[in-house]
């Protein structure tokens, strides 16, 4: 029996405690990581909407009307390529809207 006491290692209880602590840390951190990813997508989408809106305004200044679609901006070479929303949404141009809300994304609508 003396040999058992001299062996080094972890008991089952110690291993379960460590696994429980790791589980708690993951449960706390995971929602924050998912939330951070969604916020990054929303910010990237907002930046794209602003860029499209600015180029739509430039188009208006030169052509006298707003483009019907975002693809029309690309065809007229106001954009190098048609921007895509990181979440897979589609951008549309609302010619009757005020300048800040002229470009709309199907996945990230403007918040009031």
TAPEZI-V180909 format. One record per residue. RES is the residue in one letter. BURIAL is + if it has 24 or more other C-alpha atoms within 12 Angstrom, else -. Layout:
((RES/BURIAL) (RES/BURIAL))
//
This chain:
((X/-) (X/-) (X/-) (X/-) (X/-) (X/-) (X/-) (X/-) (X/-) (X/-) (X/-) (X/-) (X/-) (X/-) (X/-) (X/-) (X/-) (X/-) (X/-) (X/-) (X/-) (X/-) (X/-) (X/-) (X/-) (X/-) (X/-) (X/-) (X/-) (X/-) (X/-) (X/-) (X/-) (X/-) (X/-) (X/-) (X/-) (X/-) (X/-) (X/-) (X/-) (X/+) (X/-) (X/-) (X/+) (X/+) (X/-) (X/+) (X/+) (X/+) (X/+) (X/+) (X/+) (X/+) (X/+) (X/+) (X/+) (X/-) (X/+) (X/-) (X/-) (X/-) (X/-) (X/-) (X/-) (X/+) (X/+) (X/-) (X/+) (X/+) (X/+) (X/-) (X/+) (X/-) (X/-) (X/-) (X/-) (X/+) (X/-) (X/-) (X/-) (X/+) (X/+) (X/+) (X/+) (X/+) (X/-) (X/-) (X/-) (X/+) (X/+) (X/+) (X/+) (X/+) (X/-) (X/-) (X/-) (X/-) (X/-) (X/+) (X/+) (X/+) (X/+) (X/+) (X/+) (X/-) (X/-) (X/+) (X/-) (X/-) (X/-) (X/-))
//
